[in-house]
Amino acid sequence: MLLAFILACYGMTMIILYGKIFDKIRPDWELLKCSLCTGFWVGTFNSFMVDIHLNFFVCGCISAGTTYILDKIIDDFGIIIKKR
């Protein structure tokens, strides 16, 4: 259940931040430029949608942390590998 929650939050955050479907309606807010910030609020919102037995703040923190990490290591082409 927790893995499904994390993946749902990650997917929702990426769609909100980078999805072309929202390009015309996405406001120019600082909140919507940061995967950590948006991930927190997506996790908080999703905590009310699922029965995960954690409070909304903890769900927001779990979502923010995992979304931020996944955003930094995965892009549109897969896992990011930096060559030196």
Secondary structure per residue as TSV (DSSP state, phi and psi in degrees):
chain	resnum	aa	ss	phi	psi
A	1	M	-	360.0	-41.3
A	2	L	H	-67.1	-40.3
A	3	L	H	-63.4	-41.6
A	4	A	H	-63.1	-40.2
A	5	F	H	-61.8	-46.5
A	6	I	H	-62.7	-46.0
A	7	L	H	-66.5	-37.0
A	8	A	H	-65.7	-41.7
A	9	C	H	-65.9	-41.0
A	10	Y	H	-62.0	-48.4
A	11	G	H	-61.4	-45.0
A	12	M	H	-64.0	-41.3
A	13	T	H	-64.5	-43.3
A	14	M	H	-64.5	-38.2
A	15	I	H	-65.1	-43.4
A	16	I	H	-65.3	-43.2
A	17	L	H	-76.0	-42.9
A	18	Y	H	-119.8	-7.1
A	19	G	-	-67.2	130.0
A	20	K	G	-64.8	-24.6
A	21	I	G	-62.2	-26.3
A	22	F	G	-99.7	2.7
A	23	D	T	-55.6	-42.1
A	24	K	T	-79.6	-23.5
A	25	I	T	-110.1	-5.9
A	26	R	-	-72.5	119.7
A	27	P	-	-68.2	158.5
A	28	D	-	-90.3	61.0
A	29	W	-	-98.7	147.7
A	30	E	G	-61.5	-33.7
A	31	L	G	-58.5	-34.9
A	32	L	G	-92.6	19.5
A	33	K	G	-117.0	-1.8
A	34	C	-	-124.8	122.9
A	35	S	H	-69.0	-27.3
A	36	L	H	-69.7	-47.2
A	37	C	H	-67.7	-50.0
A	38	T	H	-64.7	-38.4
A	39	G	H	-60.1	-37.2
A	40	F	H	-62.9	-49.5
A	41	W	H	-70.4	-32.4
A	42	V	H	-65.4	-43.1
A	43	G	H	-63.5	-39.3
A	44	T	H	-63.8	-46.2
A	45	F	H	-61.7	-47.0
A	46	N	H	-67.0	-25.0
A	47	S	H	-63.9	-27.2
A	48	F	H	-81.0	-17.4
A	49	M	H	-89.1	-22.9
A	50	V	S	-121.4	157.3
A	51	D	-	-95.9	84.3
A	52	I	-	-107.4	-3.1
A	53	H	S	61.2	30.1
A	54	L	S	-128.4	157.4
A	55	N	-	-78.6	165.1
A	56	F	H	-63.7	-32.3
A	57	F	H	-67.3	-44.1
A	58	V	H	-63.9	-42.7
A	59	C	H	-62.3	-39.0
A	60	G	H	-63.0	-41.9
A	61	C	H	-67.7	-42.1
A	62	I	H	-60.3	-46.8
A	63	S	H	-63.4	-44.9
A	64	A	H	-61.0	-47.7
A	65	G	H	-64.6	-48.2
A	66	T	H	-71.4	-37.1
A	67	T	H	-64.2	-42.4
A	68	Y	H	-62.9	-46.2
A	69	I	H	-62.6	-47.9
A	70	L	H	-63.4	-36.9
A	71	D	H	-64.9	-31.9
A	72	K	H	-81.0	-20.8
A	73	I	H	-110.1	-9.3
A	74	I	E	-127.0	134.3
A	75	D	E	-126.3	-165.3
A	76	D	T	-64.0	-19.3
A	77	F	T	-105.9	6.5
A	78	G	E	115.6	-152.4
A	79	I	E	-71.9	133.3
A	80	I	-	-79.2	123.8
A	81	I	-	-121.3	114.0
A	82	K	-	-91.8	126.5
A	83	K	-	-94.9	140.6
A	84	R	-	-100.2	360.0
